[in-house]
Amino acid sequence: MTQAPLNADPAELAKFSELAHRWWDPESEFRPLHQINPLRLGWIEGMVPLAGKQVLDVGCGGGILADSMARRGAQVLGIDLATKALRVAQLHALEAGTPNVQYREVAAEALAAEQAGQYDVVTCMEMLEHVPEPASVVRACAQLVKPGGWVFFSTIHRNPKAFLFAIVGAEYVLNLLPRGTHEYLKFIRPSELATYCRQAGLEWGTTTGLTYNPFSRRYSLTRDTSVNYWVATRRPLA
């Protein structure tokens, strides 16, 4: 049987693998992830308490979100295709003594064929804008979550403001991210993500935006979804 091609960009995997050893340094290129993680965690827990839940983190990278969800009492599996980043995540979990978190190098689509309907919560944060076929990842997330379960996505809007803020501002002016972190044509309009979700059988729910204040150097949640936006979706019970 011919194996299906992986829904991953080799250049993207290489990019994050090169930086893997810096993933848990809060002053490194991953500083924005460390800064927004309490916001992500609080937003998710505001809709579904994580204690005792089976949680899957798709595109977990070095494990910043997966680790924090496990510390809230969830049983967490983080998956990614960047080998070095996963090794960093595993090493951090060992060093920090994080309970109930595991990591696997597997594509979401492959795991969906293996573990359909096994998770109470699926998170896919800051990942969709890095894959060739985001709709395929959305479908896999929908297959992996239990009926009545939650799927959380975050990504970046595709419009001139997002280009100015997320690429020019973040990568070239403020140096929040390494240059080349994002490609504008891979950004996803909310209407496009809503279509992917609807086609996958997910109900579109709460949305929120994320903004950065360069003067206070703080991130905050906002109603403005014109650049970074987060979406909570659910798989219907029937």
C-alpha positions as a printed NumPy array, in Angstrom:
array([[  0.   ,   0.   ,   0.   ],
       [  1.327,   3.438,  -0.905],
       [  1.704,   5.66 ,   2.114],
       [ -0.099,   8.988,   1.901],
       [  2.237,  11.984,   1.73 ],
       [  2.652,  13.855,   4.985],
       [  0.746,  17.123,   5.288],
       [  3.893,  18.978,   6.284],
       [  6.332,  21.408,   4.724],
       [  9.923,  20.108,   5.102],
       [ 11.216,  23.681,   5.246],
       [  8.855,  24.459,   8.132],
       [  9.946,  21.354,  10.05 ],
       [ 13.601,  22.221,   9.507],
       [ 13.008,  25.802,  10.647],
       [ 11.603,  24.777,  14.013],
       [ 14.033,  21.877,  14.443],
       [ 16.996,  24.253,  14.152],
       [ 15.624,  26.298,  17.048],
       [ 14.512,  23.308,  19.143],
       [ 17.203,  23.659,  21.799],
       [ 15.936,  27.184,  22.575],
       [ 12.258,  26.243,  22.957],
       [ 12.147,  26.478,  26.761],
       [ 14.252,  29.633,  27.034],
       [ 11.658,  32.356,  27.817],
       [ 13.976,  35.022,  26.357],
       [ 14.58 ,  33.147,  23.073],
       [ 12.796,  33.272,  19.74 ],
       [  9.958,  31.445,  21.51 ],
       [  9.39 ,  34.254,  23.998],
       [  5.99 ,  35.118,  22.424],
       [  4.759,  31.556,  23.026],
       [  5.811,  31.733,  26.669],
       [  4.084,  35.086,  27.042],
       [  0.782,  34.067,  25.449],
       [  0.62 ,  30.625,  27.033],
       [ -1.137,  31.753,  30.253],
       [ -3.706,  33.491,  28.03 ],
       [ -4.191,  30.354,  25.936],
       [ -4.523,  28.159,  28.991],
       [ -6.956,  30.483,  30.727],
       [ -9.093,  30.869,  27.588],
       [ -9.342,  27.099,  27.105],
       [-10.085,  26.41 ,  30.765],
       [-12.72 ,  29.113,  30.728],
       [-14.73 ,  26.84 ,  28.458],
       [-13.742,  23.376,  29.604],
       [-12.006,  22.461,  32.892],
       [ -8.993,  20.333,  31.96 ],
       [ -8.657,  18.212,  35.11 ],
       [ -9.301,  14.571,  34.277],
       [ -9.744,  15.21 ,  30.548],
       [ -8.079,  13.327,  27.701],
       [ -6.349,  16.086,  25.729],
       [ -4.498,  16.073,  22.406],
       [ -2.195,  18.942,  21.397],
       [ -1.665,  18.905,  17.622],
       [  1.545,  20.59 ,  16.499],
       [  2.85 ,  20.705,  20.06 ],
       [  6.413,  21.707,  19.186],
       [  8.527,  21.844,  22.335],
       [  5.499,  21.245,  24.548],
       [  4.79 ,  24.649,  26.128],
       [  0.996,  24.319,  25.955],
       [  0.907,  20.526,  26.378],
       [  3.025,  20.731,  29.536],
       [  0.833,  23.437,  31.084],
       [ -2.383,  21.518,  30.325],
       [ -0.931,  18.406,  31.974],
       [ -0.13 ,  20.477,  35.049],
       [ -3.82 ,  21.407,  35.2  ],
       [ -4.665,  17.737,  35.615],
       [ -5.277,  16.606,  32.045],
       [ -3.935,  13.426,  30.455],
       [ -2.092,  14.965,  27.511],
       [ -0.636,  13.629,  24.286],
       [  1.378,  16.099,  22.23 ],
       [  2.073,  15.28 ,  18.587],
       [  4.348,  16.907,  16.032],
       [  6.527,  16.003,  13.051],
       [  9.576,  18.019,  14.136],
       [ 11.755,  15.341,  15.728],
       [ 14.139,  17.642,  17.587],
       [ 11.336,  19.737,  19.068],
       [  9.64 ,  16.582,  20.366],
       [ 12.875,  15.433,  21.996],
       [ 13.115,  18.794,  23.738],
       [  9.508,  18.423,  24.935],
       [ 10.194,  14.931,  26.274],
       [ 13.385,  16.052,  28.005],
       [ 11.645,  19.011,  29.608],
       [  8.836,  16.79 ,  30.916],
       [ 11.44 ,  14.508,  32.504],
       [ 13.47 ,  17.344,  33.994],
       [ 10.42 ,  19.221,  35.285],
       [  8.671,  16.08 ,  36.503],
       [  5.52 ,  16.941,  34.565],
       [  2.889,  14.239,  35.167],
       [  0.541,  12.738,  32.605],
       [  2.123,  14.062,  29.412],
       [  3.427,  12.017,  26.481],
       [  4.734,  12.939,  23.049],
       [  4.621,  11.167,  19.687],
       [  6.025,  11.889,  16.257],
       [  2.909,  11.286,  14.184],
       [  0.724,  13.253,  11.786],
       [ -2.744,  14.268,  12.944],
       [ -4.274,  12.471,   9.966],
       [ -2.498,   9.212,  10.847],
       [ -3.495,   9.457,  14.502],
       [ -7.113,  10.108,  13.481],
       [ -7.16 ,   6.779,  11.641],
       [ -5.819,   5.113,  14.791],
       [ -7.618,   6.892,  17.646],
       [-10.84 ,   8.398,  16.285],
       [-13.131,   9.864,  18.941],
       [-10.697,   9.346,  21.824],
       [-10.184,  12.888,  23.136],
       [-12.293,  15.278,  25.201],
       [-10.26 ,  18.256,  24.029],
       [ -8.077,  18.822,  20.959],
       [ -5.894,  21.914,  20.654],
       [ -4.235,  23.082,  17.434],
       [ -2.591,  26.414,  18.188],
       [ -0.238,  28.463,  15.98 ],
       [  0.005,  25.508,  13.618],
       [ -2.515,  25.724,  10.74 ],
       [ -0.611,  28.543,   8.993],
       [  2.453,  26.292,   8.73 ],
       [  0.985,  23.292,   6.828],
       [  0.229,  22.837,   3.11 ],
       [ -3.373,  21.675,   3.672],
       [ -4.923,  23.165,   6.812],
       [ -8.358,  21.74 ,   5.958],
       [ -6.882,  18.242,   6.306],
       [ -5.655,  19.022,   9.827],
       [ -9.061,  20.432,  10.777],
       [-10.736,  17.219,   9.552],
       [ -8.312,  15.105,  11.556],
       [ -8.971,  17.157,  14.71 ],
       [-12.712,  16.7  ,  14.205],
       [-12.248,  12.936,  13.877],
       [-10.063,  12.721,  16.981],
       [-12.416,  14.51 ,  19.38 ],
       [-15.279,  12.759,  21.134],
       [-18.887,  13.733,  20.36 ],
       [-19.571,  16.782,  22.513],
       [-15.85 ,  17.489,  22.81 ],
       [-14.001,  20.716,  22.134],
       [-11.497,  21.622,  19.407],
       [ -9.513,  24.854,  19.779],
       [ -7.705,  26.546,  16.895],
       [ -5.55 ,  29.638,  16.613],
       [ -4.109,  31.14 ,  13.448],
       [ -3.568,  34.435,  11.598],
       [ -5.985,  36.364,   9.384],
       [ -4.973,  36.975,   5.752],
       [ -5.373,  40.686,   5.07 ],
       [ -3.123,  43.766,   4.686],
       [ -3.266,  44.59 ,   8.409],
       [ -2.135,  41.071,   9.333],
       [  0.751,  41.334,   6.853],
       [  1.777,  44.63 ,   8.407],
       [  1.464,  43.482,  12.033],
       [  2.321,  39.752,  11.945],
       [  5.17 ,  39.881,   9.426],
       [  6.557,  43.394,   8.993],
       [  5.98 ,  44.448,  12.608],
       [  6.641,  41.203,  14.469],
       [  9.545,  39.914,  12.361],
       [ 11.278,  43.027,  10.99 ],
       [ 10.498,  45.987,  13.274],
       [  9.991,  44.592,  16.781],
       [ 12.019,  41.391,  16.225],
       [  9.505,  39.36 ,  18.222],
       [  9.958,  36.421,  15.843],
       [ 12.75 ,  35.247,  13.531],
       [ 12.433,  36.61 ,  10.008],
       [ 10.712,  34.084,   7.769],
       [  8.62 ,  32.583,  10.588],
       [  5.414,  33.245,   8.647],
       [  4.377,  33.279,   4.998],
       [  1.537,  35.644,   4.17 ],
       [ -0.108,  33.351,   1.605],
       [ -0.482,  30.65 ,   4.278],
       [ -2.532,  32.904,   6.548],
       [ -6.197,  31.86 ,   6.854],
       [ -9.253,  34.085,   6.818],
       [-11.853,  33.294,   9.511],
       [-14.391,  32.601,   6.764],
       [-12.055,  29.961,   5.319],
       [-11.461,  28.327,   8.694],
       [-15.214,  28.39 ,   9.356],
       [-15.741,  26.531,   6.075],
       [-13.113,  23.917,   6.992],
       [-14.8  ,  23.426,  10.37 ],
       [-18.289,  23.161,   8.925],
       [-17.145,  20.633,   6.321],
       [-15.454,  18.613,   9.094],
       [-18.645,  18.589,  11.192],
       [-17.504,  21.052,  13.854],
       [-19.766,  23.753,  15.241],
       [-18.178,  27.216,  15.202],
       [-18.341,  28.825,  18.633],
       [-16.53 ,  31.568,  20.517],
       [-13.798,  33.617,  18.836],
       [-11.312,  36.014,  20.367],
       [ -8.416,  38.072,  19.097],
       [ -4.882,  38.502,  20.409],
       [ -3.02 ,  41.811,  20.351],
       [  0.471,  42.96 ,  21.35 ],
       [  1.275,  46.32 ,  22.921],
       [  4.861,  47.236,  21.925],
       [  5.105,  49.831,  24.713],
       [  4.102,  47.579,  27.618],
       [  5.443,  44.517,  25.743],
       [  2.335,  42.612,  26.786],
       [ -0.179,  40.47 ,  24.944],
       [ -3.885,  40.647,  25.68 ],
       [ -7.154,  39.176,  24.463],
       [ -9.447,  41.413,  22.456],
       [-12.586,  41.367,  20.333],
       [-10.444,  42.41 ,  17.359],
       [ -9.837,  39.284,  15.238],
       [ -8.256,  41.119,  12.303],
       [ -4.747,  39.72 ,  12.925],
       [ -4.321,  36.836,  15.411],
       [ -7.518,  34.989,  16.266],
       [ -8.564,  31.976,  18.322],
       [-11.66 ,  29.834,  17.789],
       [-13.446,  27.359,  20.053],
       [-15.423,  24.693,  18.167],
       [-17.357,  21.605,  19.255],
       [-18.249,  18.278,  17.744],
       [-22.026,  17.806,  18.067],
       [-23.293,  14.99 ,  20.263],
       [-25.364,  13.556,  17.424]])
